[in-house]
Amino acid sequence: MAPSSTISDIIGAPLQLVWFLYDVAAETSTPTLFLIAVSVAGLALGLIYIVLHIVAPKPRLPYPSEKTYITTNPDGTISKPRPLPCWYDRWHAESRLKEQSSSSTTVSYPTIPAGFPVPDFGTVEPAEVEISVVIPAYNEADRLIPTLEEMVAYLDEHFGRPAISGPGSRPTSKGTGTPKPHRNVFKDASAHKRQHPPSGYEILLINDGSTDRTVDVALDFSRQHNLHDILRIVTLEKNRGKGGGVTHGLRHVRGEYAVFADADGASCFGDLGKLIEGCEDVVDGSNRGVAIGSRAHLVGSEAVVKRSAVRNFLMRSFHFVLMILTPPATSRIRDTQCGFKLFSRAALPHIVPYMHTEGWIFDIEMLMLAESAPATPVLASDGSVIGTSYGIKVAEVPIGWHEVGGSKMNLVKDSVKMAIGLAVLRASWMLGVYRRRLA
């Protein structure tokens, strides 16, 4: 009899509480109930806000050594640490000064008519090369060489190398260059008036606290291919995660375009030209545009069908959660997680300074920041202003992709973490824990 009595007590207690609350509600006036409901909701939101402040990711400041890079010298030796160029530091300092001043806090492009300011506090210093490639790397010694070989072959052919002074330096190859703009959109007059417009490329390898020979492998590759001061290696003292590595790299790019690509080489780097053309198709009057590689067209292909049923189920479940928790434009993107994304230089200050997430879902925060970027003029083909447009447009471009072994992602564990992280990310932006403000 004792177990039966215990079960009755367990079931009966909640029922009694429900009936008690019902009786209280029946005896309470509607305005009072409304005030109680509002108070409880406010208390709940306040509690959630406090919890989010505790659990929401907060990026750490870089250590001094992380603001330097090493490369190889023409004689094959390793350079001493050199200062890492940083557009972000200048932009941040200029933004703070203009934010604090009583004068106008907007900056106009020379080609934008008066009355239509570019939505920046600060300006980004001019590009020095055509394309910057950021590679986040954590213990990638075994997978890095094929990736670098594919990248360098493509970049040499299409972009050439910047002029390198000094004995033993490799001559600069001209390359076929980036596609010529087919719309009147890339209009930074200062770039066109410069006697020597940006050319060539750079590769920033962000060593995210690797414990293997990742750095040694990269330096050996640099020696063999004469990538002196082109392949730059930045070492993070403490592991930050893929998102932290990519964000750190994007803060230091010198390119007219900036692209990040995974170190495993799963994405076809030869499709970089497609990303540039896709970016150009959506770029706005302030030269802002984003293009992302997409594997959505491969759904149903042999590469995806061969995956385990668990992996495909988790992939579809994550996409479903993504559609629910993200803003409209981001929710319509079919593949947010492909590690091959390109940004125009003008888009970077609307995304990179406001990044918080350093884990696997950093891509989603980037896309949400692009969608929520301030309005900018919309220009006709003749350069006249025909309206304004909110957000930075994102082009989703189908690319070649293949499975590569050696992934460091724990399928089930990291999928759960990504779902929780996405919920925290969305709630933090909705409730104001994260805001577009200078840190």
Legacy VTK file of the C-alpha trace (Angstrom):
# vtk DataFile Version 3.0
C-alpha trace
ASCII
DATASET POLYDATA
POINTS 439 float
0.000 0.000 0.000
2.854 2.366 0.694
4.038 2.652 -2.931
0.476 3.253 -4.162
-0.043 5.957 -1.544
3.233 7.634 -2.482
2.245 7.743 -6.167
-1.151 9.224 -5.292
0.535 11.920 -3.228
2.943 12.746 -6.060
0.122 13.077 -8.602
-2.282 14.759 -6.217
0.007 17.594 -5.095
0.281 19.300 -8.518
-3.481 18.876 -9.079
-4.209 20.571 -5.772
-1.916 23.448 -6.722
-3.691 23.836 -10.070
-7.131 23.930 -8.408
-5.847 26.409 -5.826
-4.579 28.751 -8.560
-7.870 28.359 -10.399
-9.856 29.344 -7.288
-7.580 32.362 -6.726
-7.997 33.448 -10.350
-11.785 33.066 -10.150
-11.923 35.327 -7.114
-9.529 37.948 -8.550
-10.575 40.796 -10.833
-9.367 40.915 -14.428
-7.190 44.046 -13.997
-5.452 42.447 -11.044
-4.821 39.253 -13.007
-3.434 41.319 -15.847
-1.044 43.146 -13.509
0.076 39.844 -11.977
0.676 38.351 -15.442
2.658 41.403 -16.553
4.704 41.337 -13.352
5.490 37.634 -13.716
6.433 38.105 -17.394
8.649 41.065 -16.541
10.307 39.116 -13.749
10.920 36.197 -16.111
12.429 38.457 -18.779
14.612 40.149 -16.198
15.831 36.776 -14.952
16.545 35.643 -18.530
18.408 38.904 -19.173
20.602 38.366 -16.118
21.276 34.728 -17.036
22.200 35.727 -20.605
24.686 38.272 -19.287
26.329 35.410 -17.414
26.283 32.666 -20.070
26.488 34.639 -23.341
29.936 34.359 -24.993
32.228 37.343 -24.586
35.278 37.581 -26.854
38.574 38.172 -25.129
40.972 40.938 -26.057
44.008 39.867 -28.115
47.363 39.437 -26.410
50.233 41.642 -27.667
51.920 38.685 -29.381
48.726 38.028 -31.343
49.150 41.390 -33.042
52.299 40.142 -34.757
53.075 37.604 -37.456
56.015 35.593 -38.732
56.900 34.608 -42.274
59.900 33.337 -44.191
62.725 35.483 -45.498
64.074 35.144 -49.054
67.133 33.315 -47.664
64.871 30.685 -46.096
65.188 31.830 -42.490
62.215 32.634 -40.290
61.529 36.300 -39.738
61.332 37.919 -36.364
57.783 38.807 -35.255
56.523 41.735 -37.298
53.661 44.126 -36.505
50.419 42.878 -38.009
48.571 45.569 -40.004
45.146 46.189 -38.463
42.393 48.200 -40.144
40.212 47.537 -37.098
42.396 49.469 -34.638
42.402 52.578 -36.804
38.684 52.257 -37.538
37.886 51.787 -33.840
39.954 54.775 -32.716
38.489 57.013 -35.416
34.971 55.826 -34.601
35.367 56.604 -30.913
36.624 60.110 -31.653
33.780 60.864 -34.034
31.229 59.289 -31.717
32.356 61.584 -28.904
32.581 64.718 -31.004
29.660 67.080 -31.415
30.127 67.257 -35.174
28.471 64.978 -37.700
29.054 61.319 -36.927
28.743 60.084 -40.478
31.286 59.801 -43.230
30.425 60.215 -46.909
31.987 58.411 -49.816
33.241 60.832 -52.483
30.880 59.205 -54.995
27.754 59.293 -52.785
25.627 62.444 -53.252
25.173 64.869 -50.382
22.376 63.883 -48.048
23.084 60.183 -48.380
25.910 59.455 -45.906
27.631 56.103 -45.679
26.479 54.508 -42.392
29.920 54.371 -40.778
31.433 56.195 -37.834
34.908 55.530 -39.161
36.491 54.742 -42.486
38.502 51.700 -43.476
41.999 52.365 -44.728
42.524 51.563 -48.436
43.273 48.026 -49.533
46.878 47.071 -50.231
46.194 43.793 -52.063
43.301 42.487 -54.131
42.417 39.479 -52.021
43.105 38.366 -48.453
42.634 34.715 -47.503
42.130 33.827 -43.827
42.690 30.203 -42.788
41.764 29.234 -39.208
43.946 26.287 -38.214
44.017 24.093 -35.140
46.265 21.018 -35.381
46.040 20.923 -39.176
49.542 19.646 -39.969
48.183 16.588 -41.787
45.596 18.403 -43.936
47.170 21.793 -44.598
49.525 21.135 -47.551
46.911 20.091 -50.176
44.810 23.108 -49.195
47.699 25.553 -49.553
48.763 23.999 -52.865
45.283 24.482 -54.329
45.038 28.046 -52.993
48.441 29.232 -54.164
48.029 27.730 -57.633
44.698 29.519 -58.096
45.798 32.817 -56.553
49.034 32.930 -58.577
47.098 32.363 -61.795
44.249 34.820 -61.185
45.761 37.508 -58.951
49.527 37.291 -59.190
51.859 38.216 -56.369
52.526 41.658 -54.952
55.941 43.105 -55.661
58.499 41.860 -53.175
61.754 43.718 -52.736
64.984 42.156 -51.672
67.505 39.628 -53.011
66.172 36.249 -54.044
62.567 37.403 -54.236
60.315 35.799 -56.790
59.167 37.980 -59.715
55.611 39.146 -59.587
53.228 37.313 -61.898
50.541 39.431 -63.431
47.602 37.065 -63.066
44.259 37.404 -64.786
42.824 39.538 -61.984
39.366 39.753 -60.494
36.298 40.045 -62.715
35.768 43.578 -63.971
32.743 45.228 -62.359
29.735 44.843 -64.633
27.679 47.348 -62.672
28.485 50.839 -61.466
28.900 49.766 -57.877
32.551 49.498 -56.898
33.078 53.217 -56.896
35.722 53.979 -54.289
37.221 56.836 -56.271
40.403 56.869 -54.217
41.181 53.323 -55.353
40.787 54.187 -59.029
42.795 57.400 -58.743
45.719 55.703 -57.061
48.708 55.328 -59.326
49.181 51.749 -58.153
45.796 50.088 -57.400
45.884 47.058 -55.093
47.185 43.873 -56.671
48.264 40.439 -55.572
47.172 38.494 -52.512
48.036 37.544 -48.964
47.317 34.444 -46.883
46.812 34.805 -43.130
47.152 31.485 -41.341
45.616 31.882 -37.876
47.268 29.225 -35.725
44.666 28.743 -32.995
46.950 27.346 -30.295
47.936 24.224 -32.232
50.005 21.600 -30.433
51.219 19.791 -33.559
53.536 20.895 -36.401
51.017 23.189 -38.119
53.340 26.220 -38.021
56.417 24.252 -39.138
54.504 22.735 -42.054
53.280 26.165 -43.157
56.779 27.679 -42.942
58.265 24.809 -44.965
55.607 25.347 -47.617
56.388 29.061 -47.667
60.088 28.357 -48.254
59.416 25.892 -51.061
57.013 28.230 -52.873
58.779 31.545 -52.150
55.784 32.969 -50.296
57.917 35.416 -48.353
55.686 37.944 -46.586
52.712 36.595 -48.556
51.981 33.655 -46.265
51.775 35.253 -42.820
51.387 33.130 -39.702
49.618 34.553 -36.662
49.701 32.455 -33.492
47.031 32.800 -30.816
48.427 32.138 -27.337
45.211 30.456 -26.204
42.739 28.559 -28.336
39.745 30.743 -29.202
37.761 28.429 -31.445
37.148 28.671 -35.171
34.989 31.787 -34.882
37.564 33.586 -32.771
40.317 32.709 -35.215
38.350 33.898 -38.246
37.320 37.154 -36.542
40.914 37.850 -35.495
42.102 37.269 -39.038
39.424 39.462 -40.613
40.475 42.336 -38.343
43.891 42.318 -39.993
43.210 41.760 -43.684
44.585 44.176 -46.277
42.528 43.008 -49.254
39.832 44.605 -51.389
38.092 41.290 -50.788
38.492 39.087 -47.712
37.623 35.398 -47.780
37.983 32.770 -45.100
38.408 29.130 -46.028
38.693 26.005 -43.909
42.108 24.395 -43.616
40.785 20.975 -44.663
40.287 22.071 -48.277
36.806 20.557 -48.474
35.488 23.552 -50.448
36.759 23.963 -53.998
38.967 27.041 -53.818
38.763 27.354 -57.587
35.205 28.629 -57.059
36.542 31.823 -55.476
35.787 33.648 -58.723
32.128 32.662 -58.356
32.054 34.208 -54.885
33.566 37.458 -56.177
30.984 37.647 -58.964
28.208 36.812 -56.488
29.412 39.577 -54.160
29.456 42.014 -57.052
25.892 41.053 -57.973
24.550 42.107 -54.554
26.934 44.911 -53.562
25.198 48.158 -52.571
25.929 51.852 -52.993
28.478 51.791 -50.185
30.422 48.890 -51.748
29.111 46.457 -49.122
28.473 42.888 -50.125
28.836 39.296 -48.895
28.981 36.029 -50.839
28.913 32.612 -49.192
29.685 29.194 -50.581
26.739 26.810 -50.454
26.489 23.015 -50.504
22.697 23.024 -50.567
22.667 21.873 -54.199
24.455 18.697 -53.100
21.536 17.481 -50.968
20.530 14.164 -52.463
23.914 13.692 -54.096
26.173 10.720 -53.393
28.367 12.827 -51.101
25.422 13.489 -48.762
23.582 10.194 -49.164
26.681 8.295 -48.002
26.579 10.157 -44.693
25.152 8.386 -41.669
21.430 8.678 -40.973
22.229 10.344 -37.631
24.328 13.030 -39.326
21.662 13.805 -41.916
18.971 13.914 -39.214
21.013 16.341 -37.106
21.679 18.493 -40.180
17.975 18.795 -40.994
17.085 19.391 -37.339
19.630 22.211 -37.103
18.244 23.842 -40.256
14.752 23.671 -38.759
15.918 25.344 -35.543
17.777 27.893 -37.645
14.639 28.861 -39.556
12.780 29.429 -36.277
15.427 31.412 -34.407
17.040 33.624 -37.036
15.771 36.810 -38.751
14.019 36.491 -42.146
16.932 36.925 -44.570
19.252 34.660 -42.585
16.567 32.002 -42.138
16.191 31.729 -45.925
19.853 30.820 -46.435
20.060 27.105 -47.143
23.661 26.558 -45.999
24.979 28.833 -43.280
27.836 26.587 -42.136
29.974 26.207 -45.249
33.509 27.348 -44.435
33.969 29.490 -47.535
32.686 33.072 -47.211
33.771 36.306 -48.893
33.304 39.947 -47.852
33.926 43.204 -49.629
36.247 45.453 -47.638
33.493 48.000 -47.007
31.304 45.297 -45.424
33.847 44.364 -42.750
33.275 47.288 -40.306
29.559 46.442 -40.170
30.214 42.843 -39.147
33.624 42.139 -37.617
33.636 44.711 -34.744
30.358 43.366 -33.353
31.186 39.648 -33.340
30.787 37.801 -30.042
30.525 34.108 -30.853
33.804 32.233 -31.173
32.452 28.697 -31.550
30.916 26.785 -34.444
27.922 29.066 -34.974
29.919 32.229 -35.588
28.856 32.060 -39.262
25.256 32.669 -38.247
26.133 35.750 -36.217
28.039 37.127 -39.223
24.985 36.672 -41.435
22.671 38.202 -38.822
24.976 41.223 -38.514
25.009 41.615 -42.282
21.209 41.515 -42.337
20.926 44.138 -39.575
23.537 46.544 -40.981
22.460 50.213 -41.281
20.743 51.507 -44.409
22.707 52.759 -47.375
21.756 54.402 -50.705
20.549 52.308 -53.621
22.077 53.474 -56.880
20.869 53.121 -60.449
23.215 52.032 -63.235
24.064 55.695 -63.922
25.046 56.274 -60.289
21.926 58.220 -59.281
20.297 57.513 -55.923
16.908 55.821 -56.243
16.288 54.917 -52.589
17.811 53.296 -49.522
18.336 49.692 -48.549
18.722 48.190 -45.093
21.237 45.474 -44.428
24.069 44.006 -46.457
22.874 41.645 -49.140
24.223 38.087 -49.107
24.682 35.998 -52.251
24.474 32.222 -51.727
26.682 30.654 -54.391
26.778 26.907 -55.204
30.344 25.595 -54.980
32.190 22.322 -55.355
32.714 20.412 -52.123
33.931 17.013 -50.986
34.140 15.193 -47.680
37.529 15.305 -45.952
38.450 13.085 -43.024
39.935 14.282 -39.759
37.149 16.600 -38.608
37.483 17.775 -35.011
33.730 18.158 -34.605
31.948 15.731 -32.270
28.734 15.134 -34.188
26.188 14.746 -31.387
27.884 16.802 -28.670
28.700 19.778 -30.898
25.281 19.679 -32.597
23.598 20.093 -29.199
26.048 22.875 -28.320
25.286 24.634 -31.610
21.524 24.499 -30.984
21.943 25.899 -27.465
24.438 28.483 -28.698
22.052 29.603 -31.407
19.251 30.095 -28.864
21.583 32.097 -26.596
22.837 34.139 -29.561
19.356 35.040 -30.780
18.072 35.856 -27.288
21.125 38.000 -26.553
20.538 40.140 -29.639
16.771 40.352 -29.092
17.030 41.392 -25.426
19.903 43.827 -25.895
22.662 41.825 -24.209
24.491 42.159 -27.535
24.221 45.504 -29.309
25.848 47.346 -32.174
28.132 49.448 -30.063
31.832 50.105 -29.797
33.448 47.931 -27.135
LINES 1 440
439 0 1 2 3 4 5 6 7 8 9 10 11 12 13 14 15 16 17 18 19 20 21 22 23 24 25 26 27 28 29 30 31 32 33 34 35 36 37 38 39 40 41 42 43 44 45 46 47 48 49 50 51 52 53 54 55 56 57 58 59 60 61 62 63 64 65 66 67 68 69 70 71 72 73 74 75 76 77 78 79 80 81 82 83 84 85 86 87 88 89 90 91 92 93 94 95 96 97 98 99 100 101 102 103 104 105 106 107 108 109 110 111 112 113 114 115 116 117 118 119 120 121 122 123 124 125 126 127 128 129 130 131 132 133 134 135 136 137 138 139 140 141 142 143 144 145 146 147 148 149 150 151 152 153 154 155 156 157 158 159 160 161 162 163 164 165 166 167 168 169 170 171 172 173 174 175 176 177 178 179 180 181 182 183 184 185 186 187 188 189 190 191 192 193 194 195 196 197 198 199 200 201 202 203 204 205 206 207 208 209 210 211 212 213 214 215 216 217 218 219 220 221 222 223 224 225 226 227 228 229 230 231 232 233 234 235 236 237 238 239 240 241 242 243 244 245 246 247 248 249 250 251 252 253 254 255 256 257 258 259 260 261 262 263 264 265 266 267 268 269 270 271 272 273 274 275 276 277 278 279 280 281 282 283 284 285 286 287 288 289 290 291 292 293 294 295 296 297 298 299 300 301 302 303 304 305 306 307 308 309 310 311 312 313 314 315 316 317 318 319 320 321 322 323 324 325 326 327 328 329 330 331 332 333 334 335 336 337 338 339 340 341 342 343 344 345 346 347 348 349 350 351 352 353 354 355 356 357 358 359 360 361 362 363 364 365 366 367 368 369 370 371 372 373 374 375 376 377 378 379 380 381 382 383 384 385 386 387 388 389 390 391 392 393 394 395 396 397 398 399 400 401 402 403 404 405 406 407 408 409 410 411 412 413 414 415 416 417 418 419 420 421 422 423 424 425 426 427 428 429 430 431 432 433 434 435 436 437 438
